[in-house]
Amino acid sequence: MKNAIGYILGFLVFVAGIPALMVWMSGRPFSWMPALPWVVPSLLLMILGLALSIWSIVYMKKVGEGNPFDAYNHEVAPRTKHLMTDGPYKFTRNPMLVGVYIYDIGVLLWLQSGWPIVVFAVEIILLTLQVRSEEKRLEADFGEEYIEYKKRVPRYLIN
């Protein structure tokens, strides 16, 4: 049951909630069809972002034997038992978040409004604070193995 709660919360916050807030911040009703030149890039980014996040979650469940939702040191779902350094974690220490950011950029392109960028900026700030907190926990859980991994792999896609 705890696993399902983490997945449901993740979906509600990142796939539905933040984009809904972006729509609200745009000050316009949601359009099921953006300006024509933005349809394909928007959809591609949203699909790519969701695919990367889902791949990361599945990989975390199989290899890490845990779940992603650990909010500011409050365990919402069982934490991973194994440090993941391959699969999507080979290129970024936070592939789920990179996927969320790519998805959100697709939403921003779809909306064609400047105000939702504020939501995106706040999301990046809050999630970076969360990641820093999580990194301390991972250092405590996995020690030198995590410290070496941190040296090799960027937090997002670039250091």
FILO-680081 format. One record per residue: residue in three letters; x, y, z negated of N, C-alpha, C in turn. Coordinates in steps of 0.1 Angstrom, whole numbers, padded with zeros to 4 digits, always signed. Example, Ala and Ser with C-alpha at 12.3 -4.5 7.8 and 13.67 -1.06 7.14 Angstrom:
ALA+0132-0057-0078+0123-0045-0078+0132-0033-0078SER+0128-0022-0071+0137-0011-0071+0129+0000-0079
END
This chain:
MET+0008-0012+0000+0000+0000+0000+0009+0013+0000LYS+0020+0012-0008+0029+0024-0008+0035+0027+0005ASN+0038+0016+0013+0043+0018+0027+0033+0026+0035ALA+0020+0022+0035+0010+0028+0043+0008+0043+0039ILE+0009+0046+0026+0007+0060+0022+0018+0069+0028GLY+0030+0064+0028+0042+0071+0034+0040+0074+0049TYR+0035+0064+0056+0033+0065+0070+0021+0075+0073ILE+0011+0074+0065-0001+0083+0067+0003+0097+0064LEU+0010+0099+0053+0014+0113+0050+0023+0118+0060GLY+0033+0110+0065+0041+0115+0076+0034+0119+0088PHE+0024+0111+0092+0016+0114+0104+0008+0127+0101LEU+0001+0128+0090-0007+0140+0087+0001+0153+0086VAL+0013+0152+0081+0021+0164+0079+0028+0167+0093PHE+0035+0158+0098+0044+0161+0110+0038+0160+0124VAL+0029+0151+0126+0023+0149+0139+0010+0158+0140ALA+0003+0159+0129-0010+0167+0130-0009+0180+0123GLY-0005+0180+0111-0006+0192+0102+0002+0204+0107ILE+0015+0202+0109+0024+0213+0114+0020+0218+0128PRO+0017+0209+0137+0012+0215+0150-0002+0222+0148ALA-0010+0217+0140-0023+0225+0137-0020+0239+0131LEU-0011+0240+0123-0007+0252+0117-0001+0261+0128MET+0007+0256+0137+0012+0263+0148+0001+0269+0157VAL-0009+0260+0160-0021+0265+0168-0028+0276+0160TRP-0030+0275+0147-0036+0285+0140-0028+0298+0140MET-0015+0297+0139-0006+0309+0139-0006+0315+0153SER-0009+0308+0163-0010+0314+0177-0021+0324+0178GLY-0031+0322+0170-0043+0331+0170-0052+0329+0182ARG-0050+0318+0188-0059+0314+0200-0065+0300+0197PRO-0076+0298+0204-0081+0284+0203-0072+0275+0210PHE-0071+0262+0206-0062+0252+0212-0067+0250+0226SER-0057+0250+0235-0060+0248+0249-0055+0233+0252TRP-0064+0225+0258-0060+0212+0262-0051+0212+0274MET-0050+0224+0280-0042+0225+0292-0034+0238+0292PRO-0021+0237+0290-0013+0250+0290-0011+0255+0304ALA-0004+0266+0305-0001+0271+0318+0006+0260+0326LEU+0002+0259+0338+0006+0248+0347+0021+0244+0346PRO+0030+0254+0347+0044+0250+0348+0049+0244+0335TRP+0041+0245+0324+0046+0240+0311+0040+0226+0307VAL+0031+0221+0315+0025+0208+0312+0035+0197+0311VAL+0043+0195+0322+0052+0184+0322+0063+0185+0311PRO+0070+0197+0311+0081+0198+0300+0075+0196+0286SER+0063+0202+0284+0057+0201+0270+0054+0186+0267LEU+0048+0180+0276+0044+0166+0273+0056+0157+0272LEU+0066+0159+0281+0079+0151+0280+0086+0153+0266LEU+0087+0165+0262+0093+0168+0249+0085+0161+0237MET+0072+0163+0238+0063+0157+0227+0065+0142+0227ILE+0064+0135+0239+0065+0121+0239+0079+0116+0235LEU+0090+0123+0240+0103+0120+0236+0105+0121+0221GLY+0100+0132+0215+0102+0134+0201+0095+0124+0193LEU+0082+0120+0197+0075+0110+0189+0082+0096+0191ALA+0087+0093+0203+0093+0081+0205+0106+0079+0197LEU+0114+0090+0196+0126+0089+0188+0122+0088+0173SER+0112+0095+0168+0108+0093+0154+0103+0079+0151ILE+0095+0074+0160+0089+0060+0158+0100+0050+0159TRP+0110+0051+0168+0121+0042+0169+0129+0043+0156SER+0131+0054+0150+0138+0056+0138+0131+0050+0126ILE+0118+0051+0126+0110+0045+0115+0111+0030+0115VAL+0109+0025+0127+0109+0010+0129+0123+0005+0126TYR+0133+0012+0130+0147+0008+0127+0149+0008+0112MET+0145+0019+0106+0146+0020+0091+0139+0009+0084LYS+0128+0005+0088+0120-0006+0082+0127-0019+0084LYS+0132-0022+0096+0139-0035+0099+0153-0036+0093VAL+0161-0026+0096+0175-0026+0092+0177-0021+0077GLY+0171-0010+0074+0173-0004+0061+0164-0010+0051GLU+0154-0018+0055+0145-0024+0046+0138-0014+0037GLY+0134-0003+0042+0128+0008+0035+0120+0017+0044ASN+0116+0028+0038+0108+0038+0045+0114+0052+0044PRO+0109+0061+0053+0115+0074+0053+0110+0084+0043PHE+0098+0082+0038+0092+0094+0031+0096+0095+0017ASP+0106+0103+0015+0112+0106+0002+0113+0121+0001ALA+0103+0127-0006+0102+0142-0005+0108+0148-0018TYR+0119+0155-0016+0125+0162-0027+0127+0154-0039ASN+0133+0142-0037+0136+0132-0048+0123+0126-0054HIS+0112+0127-0047+0100+0120-0052+0097+0109-0042GLU+0099+0096-0047+0098+0085-0038+0083+0083-0035VAL+0079+0084-0022+0066+0082-0018+0064+0068-0012ALA+0075+0063-0007+0075+0049-0002+0089+0043-0006PRO+0090+0030-0007+0103+0024-0011+0115+0029-0003ARG+0125+0032-0010+0137+0037-0003+0145+0026+0004THR+0153+0030+0013+0161+0020+0021+0171+0013+0012LYS+0174+0001+0015+0183-0007+0007+0197-0008+0014HIS+0197-0005+0027+0210-0006+0035+0212+0007+0042LEU+0224+0012+0043+0228+0024+0051+0227+0020+0066MET+0220+0028+0073+0218+0026+0087+0228+0035+0095THR+0237+0029+0103+0247+0037+0111+0246+0034+0126ASP+0237+0025+0130+0236+0021+0144+0222+0025+0149GLY+0219+0021+0161+0206+0024+0166+0205+0040+0168PRO+0193+0045+0164+0192+0060+0165+0201+0067+0155TYR+0205+0061+0145+0214+0067+0135+0228+0068+0139LYS+0231+0063+0151+0245+0063+0156+0248+0077+0161PHE+0238+0085+0165+0240+0098+0171+0237+0110+0162THR+0228+0107+0152+0224+0117+0142+0220+0110+0129ARG+0223+0117+0118+0220+0111+0105+0205+0112+0103ASN+0198+0120+0110+0184+0123+0108+0176+0122+0121PRO+0176+0110+0127+0169+0110+0140+0154+0112+0139MET+0148+0109+0128+0133+0111+0126+0131+0126+0127LEU+0139+0134+0120+0137+0149+0120+0140+0154+0134VAL+0151+0149+0140+0154+0154+0154+0142+0151+0163GLY+0136+0140+0161+0124+0137+0169+0112+0146+0166VAL+0110+0149+0153+0100+0159+0149+0103+0173+0156TYR+0115+0177+0155+0119+0190+0161+0117+0190+0176ILE+0120+0179+0183+0118+0179+0197+0103+0179+0200TYR+0095+0172+0193+0081+0172+0194+0075+0186+0192ASP+0080+0192+0181+0075+0206+0179+0079+0216+0189ILE+0091+0214+0195+0094+0223+0206+0085+0221+0218GLY+0081+0209+0220+0070+0206+0231+0057+0213+0227VAL+0053+0213+0215+0041+0219+0210+0043+0234+0212LEU+0054+0240+0209+0056+0254+0211+0055+0258+0226LEU+0061+0250+0234+0060+0253+0249+0045+0252+0253TRP+0038+0243+0248+0024+0241+0251+0016+0253+0247LEU+0019+0259+0236+0011+0270+0230+0014+0283+0237GLN+0026+0285+0241+0030+0297+0248+0027+0309+0239SER+0031+0309+0227+0029+0320+0217+0041+0321+0208GLY+0044+0333+0205+0056+0335+0196+0054+0332+0182TRP+0042+0335+0176+0040+0333+0162+0042+0319+0157PRO+0039+0309+0164+0042+0295+0159+0057+0293+0156ILE+0065+0301+0162+0080+0299+0160+0083+0301+0145VAL+0075+0310+0139+0077+0312+0124+0075+0299+0117VAL+0064+0292+0120+0061+0279+0114+0073+0269+0116PHE+0078+0269+0128+0089+0260+0132+0102+0264+0124ALA+0105+0276+0123+0116+0281+0115+0115+0277+0100VAL+0103+0279+0094+0101+0275+0080+0103+0260+0079GLU+0097+0253+0088+0098+0238+0088+0113+0234+0088ILE+0121+0240+0096+0135+0237+0097+0142+0240+0084ILE+0139+0251+0078+0145+0255+0065+0142+0245+0054LEU+0129+0243+0053+0124+0233+0042+0129+0219+0044LEU+0130+0215+0057+0135+0201+0059+0150+0200+0057THR+0157+0211+0060+0171+0211+0058+0174+0210+0043LEU+0166+0217+0035+0168+0217+0021+0165+0202+0016GLN+0155+0196+0021+0151+0182+0018+0163+0173+0022VAL+0169+0175+0034+0180+0167+0039+0192+0168+0029ARG+0195+0180+0025+0206+0182+0016+0204+0174+0003SER+0192+0175-0002+0189+0167-0014+0190+0152-0012GLU+0185+0148+0000+0186+0134+0003+0200+0129+0005GLU+0209+0138+0010+0223+0135+0012+0230+0132-0001LYS+0226+0139-0011+0232+0137-0025+0228+0123-0030ARG+0215+0120-0028+0210+0107-0032+0217+0096-0024LEU+0219+0098-0011+0226+0087-0003+0240+0086-0007GLU+0247+0097-0011+0261+0095-0016+0261+0087-0029ALA+0251+0090-0037+0250+0082-0050+0247+0067-0047ASP+0238+0065-0038+0234+0051-0035+0245+0043-0027PHE+0251+0050-0017+0260+0042-0008+0275+0046-0009GLY+0278+0056-0017+0292+0060-0020+0300+0064-0008GLU+0312+0058-0008+0322+0061+0003+0317+0058+0017GLU+0309+0047+0018+0304+0043+0031+0296+0055+0037TYR+0288+0061+0029+0279+0072+0034+0288+0085+0037ILE+0298+0087+0028+0307+0099+0030+0314+0097+0043GLU+0319+0085+0047+0326+0083+0059+0316+0085+0071TYR+0304+0080+0069+0294+0081+0080+0291+0096+0082LYS+0290+0104+0072+0288+0118+0073+0299+0125+0081LYS+0311+0120+0079+0322+0126+0087+0321+0123+0102ARG+0316+0112+0105+0315+0107+0119+0303+0112+0127VAL+0292+0113+0120+0279+0116+0127+0273+0129+0122PRO+0268+0137+0131+0263+0150+0127+0249+0149+0120ARG+0246+0159+0112+0233+0159+0105+0221+0158+0115TYR+0222+0167+0125+0212+0166+0135+0219+0161+0148LEU+0220+0170+0158+0228+0165+0170+0241+0171+0171ILE+0243+0182+0164+0256+0189+0164+0260+0192+0150ASN+0273+0193+0147+0277+0197+0133+0278+0212+0132
END
